[in-house]
Amino acid sequence: MRPGLELVIFDCDGVLVDSERIGAEATSAFVSKLGLAMTPQEAHDAFLGLASPQVVEILQEKLGRKLAPETIRARDQALEDRMHLTPPPPIPGALDLLAGLQALKVPMRVGSNSLPHEMEMKFRHADMERYFPPGNIHSATALGHPKPSPFVYEQAARAAGVPPERCVVIEDSDAGAEAALKAGMSCLLLRPEGRKLPPWWPAPHFQRISSLSEALPLIRARLAPEISSGKLN
């Protein structure tokens, strides 16, 4: 990571909240209704980090036919219904990391392919609302530029008034990490040992971590002097 960091931008699913397993189960059940057999693990591997419009594009290719325009909304609704039934818990170490960054007065934002109301629901269940007011939540899907487009991360940085080179993104998906790379930001890629790395790895100012417990010391060591001394806030 570059030194002089002033902003931490989190992905949501798989970084802050453990929603990807639940999402994969919901997607598996949803695509079966379209006539495509797919296990939750296959759904996870195929669609990790992708927004619903991207998922529907892939499904159309697999099925060999166009799907109705309302399919995107139907898939979003299936995910929401499953999240209400089984609220996703925080990712291990997420609450400690958020509390540690808040204690250091490090500005934090979220950039995710999830829709704003979906993130607000997840943060409410995960006891994270106090860290992310609505103005600090940025939805790539709502902005019309899902990852791997860098737009959502660029928008988060602009909203905070921080240049990209002073931002670090915490991501778990290839698409999200690619978005951070295109945005010119540093990145901590949350990826357990043994899991495949992105095809373009390694990348400048990118670092792999296997647990969120590794993130706070790394970020603290690279904070801008104004933040580490408390002068920025």
C-alpha positions as CSV (number, residue, x, y, z in Angstrom):
1,M,0.0,0.0,0.0
2,R,1.0,3.6,-0.6
3,P,1.9,5.8,2.4
4,G,-0.2,8.8,3.2
5,L,-3.6,7.1,3.4
6,E,-6.6,9.4,4.2
7,L,-9.6,7.2,3.4
8,V,-10.6,3.5,3.8
9,I,-13.3,2.3,1.3
10,F,-14.9,-1.0,2.1
11,D,-16.7,-3.4,-0.1
12,C,-19.8,-4.7,1.6
13,D,-20.5,-8.3,0.9
14,G,-17.8,-10.7,1.9
15,V,-15.8,-7.9,3.5
16,L,-18.1,-6.4,6.1
17,V,-21.0,-8.8,6.2
18,D,-21.1,-12.5,5.5
19,S,-23.8,-12.3,2.9
20,E,-22.2,-14.1,0.0
21,R,-23.1,-17.6,1.1
22,I,-26.7,-16.6,1.6
23,G,-26.7,-14.8,-1.7
24,A,-25.3,-17.9,-3.5
25,E,-28.1,-20.0,-2.0
26,A,-30.7,-17.5,-3.1
27,T,-29.3,-17.3,-6.6
28,S,-29.1,-21.1,-6.9
29,A,-32.8,-21.4,-6.0
30,F,-33.6,-18.5,-8.3
31,V,-31.8,-19.9,-11.4
32,S,-33.4,-23.3,-10.9
33,K,-36.7,-21.7,-11.6
34,L,-35.3,-20.5,-14.9
35,G,-34.4,-24.0,-15.9
36,L,-30.7,-23.9,-15.0
37,A,-29.3,-26.4,-12.4
38,M,-26.6,-24.7,-10.3
39,T,-25.4,-25.5,-6.8
40,P,-24.8,-22.7,-4.3
41,Q,-21.1,-23.2,-4.7
42,E,-21.3,-22.9,-8.4
43,A,-23.4,-19.8,-8.1
44,H,-20.9,-18.3,-5.7
45,D,-18.0,-19.0,-8.0
46,A,-19.8,-17.7,-11.1
47,F,-21.2,-14.5,-9.7
48,L,-19.0,-13.4,-6.9
49,G,-18.7,-9.6,-6.9
50,L,-21.2,-9.1,-9.8
51,A,-24.3,-6.9,-9.8
52,S,-27.7,-8.3,-10.8
53,P,-27.6,-6.9,-14.4
54,Q,-24.2,-8.7,-14.9
55,V,-25.6,-11.9,-13.4
56,V,-28.6,-11.8,-15.7
57,E,-26.3,-11.3,-18.7
58,I,-24.3,-14.4,-17.8
59,L,-27.6,-16.4,-17.2
60,Q,-28.8,-15.4,-20.7
61,E,-25.6,-16.8,-22.2
62,K,-25.9,-20.0,-20.3
63,L,-29.6,-20.5,-21.1
64,G,-29.2,-19.4,-24.7
65,R,-32.2,-17.1,-24.6
66,K,-33.2,-13.6,-23.6
67,L,-34.8,-13.1,-20.2
68,A,-37.6,-10.8,-19.4
69,P,-36.6,-7.3,-18.2
70,E,-38.1,-7.9,-14.8
71,T,-35.7,-10.7,-14.2
72,I,-33.2,-8.3,-12.7
73,R,-35.7,-7.0,-10.1
74,A,-36.9,-10.6,-9.4
75,R,-33.4,-11.7,-8.6
76,D,-32.9,-8.7,-6.3
77,Q,-36.1,-9.5,-4.6
78,A,-35.1,-13.1,-4.1
79,L,-31.9,-11.9,-2.4
80,E,-33.7,-9.5,-0.2
81,D,-36.2,-12.1,0.9
82,R,-33.4,-14.5,1.8
83,M,-31.6,-11.8,3.7
84,H,-34.7,-11.0,5.8
85,L,-35.1,-14.7,6.6
86,T,-31.4,-15.2,7.5
87,P,-29.7,-11.9,8.3
88,P,-26.1,-12.1,7.4
89,P,-23.6,-11.8,10.4
90,P,-20.5,-9.6,10.4
91,I,-17.4,-11.0,8.8
92,P,-15.0,-12.1,11.6
93,G,-12.9,-9.2,12.7
94,A,-15.1,-6.6,10.8
95,L,-16.5,-4.9,13.9
96,D,-13.1,-4.7,15.6
97,L,-11.6,-3.2,12.5
98,L,-14.3,-0.6,12.2
99,A,-14.0,0.3,15.9
100,G,-10.2,0.6,15.5
101,L,-10.4,2.8,12.5
102,Q,-13.0,5.0,14.2
103,A,-10.7,5.3,17.2
104,L,-7.9,6.5,14.9
105,K,-10.4,9.0,13.3
106,V,-9.9,7.4,9.9
107,P,-12.6,8.4,7.4
108,M,-14.5,5.4,6.1
109,R,-16.9,4.8,3.2
110,V,-18.5,1.8,1.4
111,G,-18.5,1.1,-2.3
112,S,-20.5,-1.9,-3.3
113,N,-22.5,-3.5,-6.1
114,S,-25.4,-3.9,-3.6
115,L,-28.2,-1.4,-3.7
116,P,-28.3,1.3,-1.0
117,H,-31.4,-0.1,0.8
118,E,-29.8,-3.6,0.8
119,M,-26.6,-2.3,2.4
120,E,-28.6,-0.3,5.0
121,M,-30.5,-3.5,5.9
122,K,-27.3,-5.5,6.2
123,F,-25.6,-2.9,8.3
124,R,-28.6,-2.7,10.6
125,H,-28.5,-6.4,11.2
126,A,-24.7,-6.4,11.6
127,D,-24.7,-3.5,14.1
128,M,-22.7,-1.3,11.7
129,E,-25.1,1.5,11.1
130,R,-23.1,3.9,13.3
131,Y,-20.1,3.6,11.1
132,F,-21.8,4.2,7.8
133,P,-24.4,6.9,7.6
134,P,-26.4,6.9,4.3
135,G,-24.2,9.6,2.8
136,N,-21.2,7.4,3.2
137,I,-22.7,4.5,1.3
138,H,-22.1,4.3,-2.5
139,S,-23.9,1.8,-4.8
140,A,-22.2,0.9,-8.1
141,T,-25.5,-0.5,-9.3
142,A,-27.5,2.6,-8.4
143,L,-24.9,4.7,-10.1
144,G,-25.2,2.6,-13.3
145,H,-21.5,1.5,-13.3
146,P,-21.1,-1.9,-11.5
147,K,-17.6,-3.2,-10.7
148,P,-15.2,-3.8,-12.3
149,S,-15.8,-0.2,-13.3
150,P,-13.9,2.0,-11.0
151,F,-16.7,4.6,-10.9
152,V,-18.1,3.7,-7.5
153,Y,-14.7,4.0,-5.8
154,E,-13.9,7.2,-7.7
155,Q,-17.3,8.6,-6.5
156,A,-16.6,7.7,-2.9
157,A,-13.2,9.4,-3.0
158,R,-14.7,12.5,-4.6
159,A,-17.4,12.7,-2.0
160,A,-14.7,12.5,0.7
161,G,-12.5,15.0,-1.0
162,V,-9.6,12.6,-1.1
163,P,-7.4,11.8,-4.1
164,P,-7.4,8.2,-5.3
165,E,-3.7,7.6,-4.4
166,R,-4.6,8.4,-0.8
167,C,-7.3,5.8,-0.6
168,V,-7.2,2.1,0.3
169,V,-9.9,-0.3,-0.7
170,I,-10.7,-3.5,1.2
171,E,-12.1,-6.1,-1.3
172,D,-12.6,-9.8,-1.6
173,S,-13.7,-10.3,-5.2
174,D,-11.7,-10.1,-8.4
175,A,-14.1,-7.6,-9.9
176,G,-13.9,-5.3,-6.9
177,A,-10.1,-5.5,-6.7
178,E,-9.9,-4.7,-10.5
179,A,-12.1,-1.7,-9.9
180,A,-9.7,-0.5,-7.2
181,L,-6.8,-1.1,-9.6
182,K,-8.5,1.0,-12.3
183,A,-9.2,3.7,-9.8
184,G,-5.5,4.0,-9.0
185,M,-6.0,3.1,-5.3
186,S,-4.2,0.8,-2.9
187,C,-6.0,-2.4,-2.0
188,L,-6.1,-5.0,0.7
189,L,-7.5,-8.2,-0.9
190,L,-9.2,-10.4,1.6
191,R,-8.5,-13.8,0.2
192,P,-7.9,-17.0,2.3
193,E,-4.8,-19.0,1.7
194,G,-5.3,-21.6,-1.0
195,R,-7.8,-19.5,-2.9
196,K,-6.8,-18.4,-6.4
197,L,-5.6,-14.9,-6.9
198,P,-6.8,-12.6,-9.7
199,P,-5.2,-13.3,-13.1
200,W,-3.5,-9.9,-13.1
201,W,-1.9,-10.4,-9.7
202,P,0.4,-9.1,-8.4
203,A,-0.3,-5.4,-8.7
204,P,1.4,-2.3,-7.4
205,H,0.2,-1.2,-3.9
206,F,-1.9,-4.3,-3.5
207,Q,-1.5,-6.7,-0.6
208,R,-3.3,-9.9,0.2
209,I,-4.6,-10.6,3.7
210,S,-6.3,-13.8,4.9
211,S,-8.1,-12.2,7.8
212,L,-9.4,-8.7,8.6
213,S,-7.4,-8.8,11.9
214,E,-4.3,-8.1,9.6
215,A,-5.8,-4.9,8.2
216,L,-5.6,-2.4,11.1
217,P,-1.8,-2.6,11.7
218,L,-1.1,-2.3,8.0
219,I,-3.4,0.7,7.6
220,R,-2.1,2.4,10.8
221,A,1.5,2.2,9.5
222,R,0.6,4.0,6.3
223,L,-1.8,6.7,7.5
224,A,-1.2,10.3,6.4
225,P,0.6,12.3,9.2
226,E,-2.4,14.6,9.6
227,I,-4.6,11.6,10.5
228,S,-2.1,9.7,12.7
229,S,-1.4,12.9,14.6
230,G,-5.1,13.8,14.9
231,K,-4.7,17.1,13.1
232,L,-7.0,16.2,10.1
233,N,-10.0,15.8,12.3
